Amino acid sequence: MDKKTLKILVPLTLLLWSSLSFAAGTGAPIISYYELILHGFGYDHHHIEELKPVLGAVLTFILTLIIGIAYRSGVKKAGKDVAPVGRMSLRGVVEMVLEFVYDTATSVIGSERVKPFLTPLFSIFLFIFVSNLSGLVPGFTPATESINTNLVLGLFIFLVFNTAGIREHGVFGYLRTFAGPLLVMMPIIFVIESVGMLARPLSLALRLYGNIFGDHLVLSVFTDLTKLVLPSFLLFFGLLVACLQSFVFTLLSSIYIFMAISHDH
């Protein structure tokens, strides 16, 4: 194990141990560092609960920004050398995630039309993934545990696939895809399709919220019951949930984009 890996794992292990020890020794819930920060600024409990997801989103944004800058710097230093490095590195991890998102989007949208949508899809995947991973560190509530944050993510994808549909078909052409093939059924089908369209961002938000909230609820319950041992094992399942929900959100977003630009109606 190299020195860089130790520098990452040692502080994370100490943070995990201290937070869980606090819960085990006092019988109190795991300490929330967001609450400590907001309480230090003089906010009361009501405002703290509202602002915790905001701090989580800010932390996620800062982390993704740092990852992006570090990756860009690594690519710039590599120059024309596109060969993968022979060791674990940030550049290798980011490129692996990029390839995964690219393969997922290409399998749905198609290699000829996927390029304009790679940036929003990769951005949404990385934001959700980093946010979910931050929730594995005791004391840090992920932004995706808030329904408001997830609604914003859903609305972002809503704007992306509707904009793509309008560019592909034109305004009236895109609206025509909601009407169905039969003139007599047009009013009913248009209403049904419109409701289904508006429900997509809500379904994305609720699915992500339910899974992340449920994962942390289970972790908090078993932490209260068994303190240190079982919750440590549950962190592994939390990692699976973090990866799976990022994938599901990105996959469904790709499907909605494909449906919007498809001419097979």
Phi and psi restraints in degrees (value plus and minus 20) as a CYANA .aco file:
   2 ASP   PHI    -100.7   -60.7
   2 ASP   PSI     152.7   192.7
   3 LYS   PHI     -86.3   -46.3
   3 LYS   PSI     -55.4   -15.4
   4 LYS   PHI     -84.0   -44.0
   4 LYS   PSI     -61.6   -21.6
   5 THR   PHI     -84.3   -44.3
   5 THR   PSI     -60.6   -20.6
   6 LEU   PHI     -84.1   -44.1
   6 LEU   PSI     -57.6   -17.6
   7 LYS   PHI     -83.8   -43.8
   7 LYS   PSI     -48.8    -8.8
   8 ILE   PHI    -103.7   -63.7
   8 ILE   PSI     -64.5   -24.5
   9 LEU   PHI     -93.9   -53.9
   9 LEU   PSI     -57.4   -17.4
  10 VAL   PHI     -83.4   -43.4
  10 VAL   PSI     -71.2   -31.2
  11 PRO   PHI     -82.4   -42.4
  11 PRO   PSI     -57.4   -17.4
  12 LEU   PHI     -85.2   -45.2
  12 LEU   PSI     -60.5   -20.5
  13 THR   PHI     -85.5   -45.5
  13 THR   PSI     -61.9   -21.9
  14 LEU   PHI     -84.1   -44.1
  14 LEU   PSI     -59.3   -19.3
  15 LEU   PHI     -85.8   -45.8
  15 LEU   PSI     -63.0   -23.0
  16 LEU   PHI     -82.8   -42.8
  16 LEU   PSI     -65.6   -25.6
  17 TRP   PHI     -84.4   -44.4
  17 TRP   PSI     -63.1   -23.1
  18 SER   PHI     -87.4   -47.4
  18 SER   PSI     -60.0   -20.0
  19 SER   PHI     -87.9   -47.9
  19 SER   PSI     -65.0   -25.0
  20 LEU   PHI     -89.8   -49.8
  20 LEU   PSI     -54.6   -14.6
  21 SER   PHI     -85.2   -45.2
  21 SER   PSI     -57.3   -17.3
  22 PHE   PHI     -80.6   -40.6
  22 PHE   PSI     -64.2   -24.2
  23 ALA   PHI     -87.3   -47.3
  23 ALA   PSI     -59.8   -19.8
  24 ALA   PHI     -92.1   -52.1
  24 ALA   PSI     -55.3   -15.3
  25 GLY   PHI    -100.9   -60.9
  25 GLY   PSI     -48.1    -8.1
  26 THR   PHI    -131.4   -91.4
  26 THR   PSI     -32.1     7.9
  27 GLY   PHI      55.5    95.5
  27 GLY   PSI     -13.6    26.4
  28 ALA   PHI    -109.7   -69.7
  28 ALA   PSI     141.5   181.5
  29 PRO   PHI     -85.4   -45.4
  29 PRO   PSI     140.7   180.7
  30 ILE   PHI     -78.8   -38.8
  30 ILE   PSI     115.7   155.7
  31 ILE   PHI     -81.1   -41.1
  31 ILE   PSI     122.7   162.7
  32 SER   PHI    -128.9   -88.9
  32 SER   PSI      94.7   134.7
  33 TYR   PHI     -91.6   -51.6
  33 TYR   PSI     -47.8    -7.8
  34 TYR   PHI     -85.0   -45.0
  34 TYR   PSI     -59.7   -19.7
  35 GLU   PHI     -84.4   -44.4
  35 GLU   PSI     -60.3   -20.3
  36 LEU   PHI     -81.4   -41.4
  36 LEU   PSI     -62.9   -22.9
  37 ILE   PHI     -84.6   -44.6
  37 ILE   PSI     -69.1   -29.1
  38 LEU   PHI     -88.2   -48.2
  38 LEU   PSI     -57.2   -17.2
  39 HIS   PHI     -83.7   -43.7
  39 HIS   PSI     -53.7   -13.7
  40 GLY   PHI     -86.0   -46.0
  40 GLY   PSI     -46.1    -6.1
  41 PHE   PHI    -109.1   -69.1
  41 PHE   PSI     -16.7    23.3
  42 GLY   PHI      70.0   110.0
  42 GLY   PSI      -6.1    33.9
  43 TYR   PHI    -100.1   -60.1
  43 TYR   PSI     126.7   166.7
  44 ASP   PHI    -106.0   -66.0
  44 ASP   PSI     157.3   197.3
  45 HIS   PHI     -80.9   -40.9
  45 HIS   PSI     -59.3   -19.3
  46 HIS   PHI     -82.6   -42.6
  46 HIS   PSI     -66.6   -26.6
  47 HIS   PHI     -91.8   -51.8
  47 HIS   PSI     -50.6   -10.6
  48 ILE   PHI     -82.2   -42.2
  48 ILE   PSI     -64.1   -24.1
  49 GLU   PHI     -84.2   -44.2
  49 GLU   PSI     -52.2   -12.2
  50 GLU   PHI     -95.1   -55.1
  50 GLU   PSI     -52.6   -12.6
  51 LEU   PHI    -113.4   -73.4
  51 LEU   PSI     -33.6     6.4
  52 LYS   PHI     -77.3   -37.3
  52 LYS   PSI     -65.0   -25.0
  53 PRO   PHI     -84.0   -44.0
  53 PRO   PSI     -50.3   -10.3
  54 VAL   PHI     -85.7   -45.7
  54 VAL   PSI     -64.6   -24.6
  55 LEU   PHI     -83.4   -43.4
  55 LEU   PSI     -58.3   -18.3
  56 GLY   PHI     -82.6   -42.6
  56 GLY   PSI     -61.1   -21.1
  57 ALA   PHI     -86.8   -46.8
  57 ALA   PSI     -58.9   -18.9
  58 VAL   PHI     -83.9   -43.9
  58 VAL   PSI     -64.3   -24.3
  59 LEU   PHI     -81.1   -41.1
  59 LEU   PSI     -63.7   -23.7
  60 THR   PHI     -82.1   -42.1
  60 THR   PSI     -63.0   -23.0
  61 PHE   PHI     -81.9   -41.9
  61 PHE   PSI     -63.8   -23.8
  62 ILE   PHI     -83.6   -43.6
  62 ILE   PSI     -62.9   -22.9
  63 LEU   PHI     -83.7   -43.7
  63 LEU   PSI     -65.3   -25.3
  64 THR   PHI     -85.9   -45.9
  64 THR   PSI     -55.0   -15.0
  65 LEU   PHI     -85.3   -45.3
  65 LEU   PSI     -63.3   -23.3
  66 ILE   PHI     -82.6   -42.6
  66 ILE   PSI     -63.2   -23.2
  67 ILE   PHI     -80.8   -40.8
  67 ILE   PSI     -63.5   -23.5
  68 GLY   PHI     -83.8   -43.8
  68 GLY   PSI     -63.4   -23.4
  69 ILE   PHI     -86.1   -46.1
  69 ILE   PSI     -62.5   -22.5
  70 ALA   PHI     -85.0   -45.0
  70 ALA   PSI     -59.6   -19.6
  71 TYR   PHI     -86.9   -46.9
  71 TYR   PSI     -62.9   -22.9
  72 ARG   PHI     -81.7   -41.7
  72 ARG   PSI     -60.0   -20.0
  73 SER   PHI     -84.6   -44.6
  73 SER   PSI     -60.9   -20.9
  74 GLY   PHI     -84.2   -44.2
  74 GLY   PSI     -61.0   -21.0
  75 VAL   PHI     -86.6   -46.6
  75 VAL   PSI     -58.9   -18.9
  76 LYS   PHI     -85.0   -45.0
  76 LYS   PSI     -60.2   -20.2
  77 LYS   PHI     -87.8   -47.8
  77 LYS   PSI     -55.6   -15.6
  78 ALA   PHI     -88.2   -48.2
  78 ALA   PSI     -49.3    -9.3
  79 GLY   PHI      44.9    84.9
  79 GLY   PSI    -145.9  -105.9
  80 LYS   PHI    -105.0   -65.0
  80 LYS   PSI     -21.8    18.2
  81 ASP   PHI    -100.8   -60.8
  81 ASP   PSI      77.1   117.1
  82 VAL   PHI    -115.5   -75.5
  82 VAL   PSI     -18.1    21.9
  83 ALA   PHI     -87.7   -47.7
  83 ALA   PSI     119.8   159.8
  84 PRO   PHI     -85.9   -45.9
  84 PRO   PSI     126.2   166.2
  85 VAL   PHI     -90.8   -50.8
  85 VAL   PSI     136.2   176.2
  86 GLY   PHI    -109.0   -69.0
  86 GLY   PSI      -5.3    34.7
  87 ARG   PHI    -164.5  -124.5
  87 ARG   PSI     149.6   189.6
  88 MET   PHI     -88.0   -48.0
  88 MET   PSI     106.8   146.8
  89 SER   PHI    -169.8  -129.8
  89 SER   PSI     143.4   183.4
  90 LEU   PHI     -82.5   -42.5
  90 LEU   PSI     -61.3   -21.3
  91 ARG   PHI     -80.2   -40.2
  91 ARG   PSI     -62.3   -22.3
  92 GLY   PHI     -85.3   -45.3
  92 GLY   PSI     -60.2   -20.2
  93 VAL   PHI     -86.3   -46.3
  93 VAL   PSI     -65.1   -25.1
  94 VAL   PHI     -82.8   -42.8
  94 VAL   PSI     -61.8   -21.8
  95 GLU   PHI     -87.5   -47.5
  95 GLU   PSI     -53.7   -13.7
  96 MET   PHI     -85.4   -45.4
  96 MET   PSI     -62.7   -22.7
  97 VAL   PHI     -85.7   -45.7
  97 VAL   PSI     -61.7   -21.7
  98 LEU   PHI     -78.2   -38.2
  98 LEU   PSI     -64.9   -24.9
  99 GLU   PHI     -84.9   -44.9
  99 GLU   PSI     -58.7   -18.7
 100 PHE   PHI     -83.8   -43.8
 100 PHE   PSI     -66.5   -26.5
 101 VAL   PHI     -85.2   -45.2
 101 VAL   PSI     -60.1   -20.1
 102 TYR   PHI     -81.8   -41.8
 102 TYR   PSI     -66.3   -26.3
 103 ASP   PHI     -83.8   -43.8
 103 ASP   PSI     -59.9   -19.9
 104 THR   PHI     -84.0   -44.0
 104 THR   PSI     -67.5   -27.5
 105 ALA   PHI     -88.0   -48.0
 105 ALA   PSI     -58.8   -18.8
 106 THR   PHI     -86.0   -46.0
 106 THR   PSI     -58.1   -18.1
 107 SER   PHI     -84.9   -44.9
 107 SER   PSI     -42.5    -2.5
 108 VAL   PHI    -120.2   -80.2
 108 VAL   PSI     -72.2   -32.2
 109 ILE   PHI    -104.0   -64.0
 109 ILE   PSI     -55.3   -15.3
 110 GLY   PHI      87.4   127.4
 110 GLY   PSI     124.5   164.5
 111 SER   PHI     -86.3   -46.3
 111 SER   PSI     -44.8    -4.8
 112 GLU   PHI     -96.9   -56.9
 112 GLU   PSI     -47.7    -7.7
 113 ARG   PHI    -137.3   -97.3
 113 ARG   PSI     -15.8    24.2
 114 VAL   PHI    -102.0   -62.0
 114 VAL   PSI     -43.7    -3.7
 115 LYS   PHI     -74.9   -34.9
 115 LYS   PSI     -65.7   -25.7
 116 PRO   PHI     -84.1   -44.1
 116 PRO   PSI     -37.7     2.3
 117 PHE   PHI    -124.0   -84.0
 117 PHE   PSI     -20.2    19.8
 118 LEU   PHI     -86.6   -46.6
 118 LEU   PSI     -60.1   -20.1
 119 THR   PHI     -82.3   -42.3
 119 THR   PSI     -72.4   -32.4
 120 PRO   PHI     -84.6   -44.6
 120 PRO   PSI     -55.9   -15.9
 121 LEU   PHI     -89.0   -49.0
 121 LEU   PSI     -62.9   -22.9
 122 PHE   PHI     -87.5   -47.5
 122 PHE   PSI     -58.7   -18.7
 123 SER   PHI     -82.8   -42.8
 123 SER   PSI     -64.6   -24.6
 124 ILE   PHI     -88.6   -48.6
 124 ILE   PSI     -57.6   -17.6
 125 PHE   PHI     -84.4   -44.4
 125 PHE   PSI     -67.6   -27.6
 126 LEU   PHI     -85.9   -45.9
 126 LEU   PSI     -59.5   -19.5
 127 PHE   PHI     -82.6   -42.6
 127 PHE   PSI     -68.3   -28.3
 128 ILE   PHI     -85.5   -45.5
 128 ILE   PSI     -61.5   -21.5
 129 PHE   PHI     -84.0   -44.0
 129 PHE   PSI     -68.4   -28.4
 130 VAL   PHI     -85.1   -45.1
 130 VAL   PSI     -60.3   -20.3
 131 SER   PHI     -82.9   -42.9
 131 SER   PSI     -65.0   -25.0
 132 ASN   PHI     -83.6   -43.6
 132 ASN   PSI     -59.4   -19.4
 133 LEU   PHI     -86.4   -46.4
 133 LEU   PSI     -55.5   -15.5
 134 SER   PHI     -82.6   -42.6
 134 SER   PSI     -48.8    -8.8
 135 GLY   PHI     -91.6   -51.6
 135 GLY   PSI     -33.7     6.3
 136 LEU   PHI     -96.9   -56.9
 136 LEU   PSI     -36.9     3.1
 137 VAL   PHI    -106.1   -66.1
 137 VAL   PSI      95.9   135.9
 138 PRO   PHI     -75.9   -35.9
 138 PRO   PSI     113.6   153.6
 139 GLY   PHI      81.7   121.7
 139 GLY   PSI     -29.6    10.4
 140 PHE   PHI    -138.3   -98.3
 140 PHE   PSI      92.5   132.5
 141 THR   PHI    -103.6   -63.6
 141 THR   PSI     105.2   145.2
 142 PRO   PHI     -89.8   -49.8
 142 PRO   PSI     127.5   167.5
 143 ALA   PHI     -83.2   -43.2
 143 ALA   PSI     -49.1    -9.1
 144 THR   PHI     -94.3   -54.3
 144 THR   PSI     -22.5    17.5
 145 GLU   PHI    -102.8   -62.8
 145 GLU   PSI     -24.6    15.4
 146 SER   PHI    -120.8   -80.8
 146 SER   PSI     111.0   151.0
 147 ILE   PHI     -85.3   -45.3
 147 ILE   PSI     -50.3   -10.3
 148 ASN   PHI     -86.2   -46.2
 148 ASN   PSI     -63.5   -23.5
 149 THR   PHI     -81.6   -41.6
 149 THR   PSI     -63.3   -23.3
 150 ASN   PHI     -87.6   -47.6
 150 ASN   PSI     -53.7   -13.7
 151 LEU   PHI     -84.5   -44.5
 151 LEU   PSI     -58.1   -18.1
 152 VAL   PHI     -84.0   -44.0
 152 VAL   PSI     -62.0   -22.0
 153 LEU   PHI     -82.8   -42.8
 153 LEU   PSI     -61.8   -21.8
 154 GLY   PHI     -84.5   -44.5
 154 GLY   PSI     -60.6   -20.6
 155 LEU   PHI     -86.2   -46.2
 155 LEU   PSI     -53.8   -13.8
 156 PHE   PHI     -81.6   -41.6
 156 PHE   PSI     -67.6   -27.6
 157 ILE   PHI     -86.6   -46.6
 157 ILE   PSI     -55.0   -15.0
 158 PHE   PHI     -78.0   -38.0
 158 PHE   PSI     -65.1   -25.1
 159 LEU   PHI     -86.7   -46.7
 159 LEU   PSI     -57.6   -17.6
 160 VAL   PHI     -84.0   -44.0
 160 VAL   PSI     -71.5   -31.5
 161 PHE   PHI     -96.1   -56.1
 161 PHE   PSI     -48.4    -8.4
 162 ASN   PHI     -91.8   -51.8
 162 ASN   PSI     -58.6   -18.6
 163 THR   PHI     -83.1   -43.1
 163 THR   PSI     -60.6   -20.6
 164 ALA   PHI     -83.3   -43.3
 164 ALA   PSI     -60.9   -20.9
 165 GLY   PHI     -85.1   -45.1
 165 GLY   PSI     -59.9   -19.9
 166 ILE   PHI     -87.1   -47.1
 166 ILE   PSI     -61.2   -21.2
 167 ARG   PHI     -85.4   -45.4
 167 ARG   PSI     -54.0   -14.0
 168 GLU   PHI     -97.3   -57.3
 168 GLU   PSI     -60.8   -20.8
 169 HIS   PHI    -130.0   -90.0
 169 HIS   PSI     -36.0     4.0
 170 GLY   PHI      66.1   106.1
 170 GLY   PSI     144.0   184.0
 171 VAL   PHI     -81.5   -41.5
 171 VAL   PSI     -72.7   -32.7
 172 PHE   PHI     -92.4   -52.4
 172 PHE   PSI     -54.8   -14.8
 173 GLY   PHI     -84.3   -44.3
 173 GLY   PSI     -58.6   -18.6
 174 TYR   PHI     -89.4   -49.4
 174 TYR   PSI     -60.6   -20.6
 175 LEU   PHI     -84.7   -44.7
 175 LEU   PSI     -50.9   -10.9
 176 ARG   PHI     -85.5   -45.5
 176 ARG   PSI     -46.9    -6.9
 177 THR   PHI     -88.7   -48.7
 177 THR   PSI     -34.8     5.2
 178 PHE   PHI    -107.5   -67.5
 178 PHE   PSI     -27.5    12.5
 179 ALA   PHI    -109.8   -69.8
 179 ALA   PSI     -42.6    -2.6
 180 GLY   PHI      64.2   104.2
 180 GLY   PSI     152.2   192.2
 181 PRO   PHI    -100.9   -60.9
 181 PRO   PSI     -41.5    -1.5
 182 LEU   PHI    -124.6   -84.6
 182 LEU   PSI     108.7   148.7
 183 LEU   PHI     -83.1   -43.1
 183 LEU   PSI     -57.9   -17.9
 184 VAL   PHI     -88.8   -48.8
 184 VAL   PSI     -47.9    -7.9
 185 MET   PHI    -114.7   -74.7
 185 MET   PSI     -18.5    21.5
 186 MET   PHI     -76.8   -36.8
 186 MET   PSI     -68.1   -28.1
 187 PRO   PHI     -80.6   -40.6
 187 PRO   PSI     -63.2   -23.2
 188 ILE   PHI     -88.4   -48.4
 188 ILE   PSI     -66.5   -26.5
 189 ILE   PHI     -84.9   -44.9
 189 ILE   PSI     -58.3   -18.3
 190 PHE   PHI     -82.6   -42.6
 190 PHE   PSI     -61.9   -21.9
 191 VAL   PHI     -85.5   -45.5
 191 VAL   PSI     -64.8   -24.8
 192 ILE   PHI     -82.5   -42.5
 192 ILE   PSI     -66.0   -26.0
 193 GLU   PHI     -84.8   -44.8
 193 GLU   PSI     -57.3   -17.3
 194 SER   PHI     -87.1   -47.1
 194 SER   PSI     -62.2   -22.2
 195 VAL   PHI     -82.8   -42.8
 195 VAL   PSI     -63.5   -23.5
 196 GLY   PHI     -82.2   -42.2
 196 GLY   PSI     -58.2   -18.2
 197 MET   PHI     -84.8   -44.8
 197 MET   PSI     -64.6   -24.6
 198 LEU   PHI     -89.4   -49.4
 198 LEU   PSI     -44.0    -4.0
 199 ALA   PHI     -99.3   -59.3
 199 ALA   PSI     -35.6     4.4
 200 ARG   PHI     -82.7   -42.7
 200 ARG   PSI     -70.5   -30.5
 201 PRO   PHI     -83.2   -43.2
 201 PRO   PSI     -53.3   -13.3
 202 LEU   PHI     -86.9   -46.9
 202 LEU   PSI     -61.7   -21.7
 203 SER   PHI     -86.7   -46.7
 203 SER   PSI     -58.4   -18.4
 204 LEU   PHI     -81.6   -41.6
 204 LEU   PSI     -64.5   -24.5
 205 ALA   PHI     -86.4   -46.4
 205 ALA   PSI     -65.4   -25.4
 206 LEU   PHI     -87.5   -47.5
 206 LEU   PSI     -58.2   -18.2
 207 ARG   PHI     -83.3   -43.3
 207 ARG   PSI     -67.0   -27.0
 208 LEU   PHI     -86.5   -46.5
 208 LEU   PSI     -64.1   -24.1
 209 TYR   PHI     -82.1   -42.1
 209 TYR   PSI     -65.7   -25.7
 210 GLY   PHI     -82.1   -42.1
 210 GLY   PSI     -62.1   -22.1
 211 ASN   PHI     -91.5   -51.5
 211 ASN   PSI     -63.6   -23.6
 212 ILE   PHI     -89.8   -49.8
 212 ILE   PSI     -61.9   -21.9
 213 PHE   PHI     -83.7   -43.7
 213 PHE   PSI     -62.9   -22.9
 214 GLY   PHI     -83.6   -43.6
 214 GLY   PSI     -60.2   -20.2
 215 ASP   PHI     -81.8   -41.8
 215 ASP   PSI     -64.4   -24.4
 216 HIS   PHI     -94.5   -54.5
 216 HIS   PSI     -47.5    -7.5
 217 LEU   PHI     -86.7   -46.7
 217 LEU   PSI     -64.4   -24.4
 218 VAL   PHI     -81.9   -41.9
 218 VAL   PSI     -63.2   -23.2
 219 LEU   PHI     -82.2   -42.2
 219 LEU   PSI     -63.1   -23.1
 220 SER   PHI     -87.3   -47.3
 220 SER   PSI     -57.3   -17.3
 221 VAL   PHI     -84.9   -44.9
 221 VAL   PSI     -67.5   -27.5
 222 PHE   PHI     -91.5   -51.5
 222 PHE   PSI     -47.4    -7.4
 223 THR   PHI     -85.7   -45.7
 223 THR   PSI     -59.0   -19.0
 224 ASP   PHI     -89.5   -49.5
 224 ASP   PSI     -51.4   -11.4
 225 LEU   PHI    -105.3   -65.3
 225 LEU   PSI     -64.6   -24.6
 226 THR   PHI    -136.4   -96.4
 226 THR   PSI     -20.2    19.8
 227 LYS   PHI      44.2    84.2
 227 LYS   PSI    -117.9   -77.9
 228 LEU   PHI    -119.2   -79.2
 228 LEU   PSI     -59.2   -19.2
 229 VAL   PHI     -91.5   -51.5
 229 VAL   PSI     -84.4   -44.4
 230 LEU   PHI     -83.8   -43.8
 230 LEU   PSI     -61.0   -21.0
 231 PRO   PHI     -78.1   -38.1
 231 PRO   PSI     -50.4   -10.4
 232 SER   PHI     -85.1   -45.1
 232 SER   PSI     -58.2   -18.2
 233 PHE   PHI     -91.3   -51.3
 233 PHE   PSI     -52.3   -12.3
 234 LEU   PHI     -88.8   -48.8
 234 LEU   PSI     -40.0     0.0
 235 LEU   PHI     -82.4   -42.4
 235 LEU   PSI     -50.5   -10.5
 236 PHE   PHI     -84.8   -44.8
 236 PHE   PSI     -63.4   -23.4
 237 PHE   PHI     -88.1   -48.1
 237 PHE   PSI     -51.3   -11.3
 238 GLY   PHI     -83.0   -43.0
 238 GLY   PSI     -56.3   -16.3
 239 LEU   PHI     -84.1   -44.1
 239 LEU   PSI     -60.6   -20.6
 240 LEU   PHI     -83.8   -43.8
 240 LEU   PSI     -62.4   -22.4
 241 VAL   PHI     -82.5   -42.5
 241 VAL   PSI     -62.0   -22.0
 242 ALA   PHI     -79.9   -39.9
 242 ALA   PSI     -64.5   -24.5
 243 CYS   PHI     -89.6   -49.6
 243 CYS   PSI     -65.2   -25.2
 244 LEU   PHI     -85.3   -45.3
 244 LEU   PSI     -63.2   -23.2
 245 GLN   PHI     -89.3   -49.3
 245 GLN   PSI     -53.5   -13.5
 246 SER   PHI     -83.6   -43.6
 246 SER   PSI     -61.9   -21.9
 247 PHE   PHI     -85.5   -45.5
 247 PHE   PSI     -66.0   -26.0
 248 VAL   PHI     -82.8   -42.8
 248 VAL   PSI     -64.0   -24.0
 249 PHE   PHI     -81.1   -41.1
 249 PHE   PSI     -64.0   -24.0
 250 THR   PHI     -88.3   -48.3
 250 THR   PSI     -60.4   -20.4
 251 LEU   PHI     -83.5   -43.5
 251 LEU   PSI     -66.9   -26.9
 252 LEU   PHI     -84.5   -44.5
 252 LEU   PSI     -56.6   -16.6
 253 SER   PHI     -82.2   -42.2
 253 SER   PSI     -61.2   -21.2
 254 SER   PHI     -83.7   -43.7
 254 SER   PSI     -59.6   -19.6
 255 ILE   PHI     -84.6   -44.6
 255 ILE   PSI     -62.7   -22.7
 256 TYR   PHI     -84.6   -44.6
 256 TYR   PSI     -57.9   -17.9
 257 ILE   PHI     -85.4   -45.4
 257 ILE   PSI     -63.9   -23.9
 258 PHE   PHI     -82.3   -42.3
 258 PHE   PSI     -62.1   -22.1
 259 MET   PHI     -83.8   -43.8
 259 MET   PSI     -53.7   -13.7
 260 ALA   PHI     -92.4   -52.4
 260 ALA   PSI     -56.0   -16.0
 261 ILE   PHI    -116.7   -76.7
 261 ILE   PSI     -23.7    16.3
 262 SER   PHI     -93.4   -53.4
 262 SER   PSI     125.6   165.6
 263 HIS   PHI    -119.0   -79.0
 263 HIS   PSI     -19.5    20.5
 264 ASP   PHI    -111.8   -71.8
 264 ASP   PSI      65.6   105.6
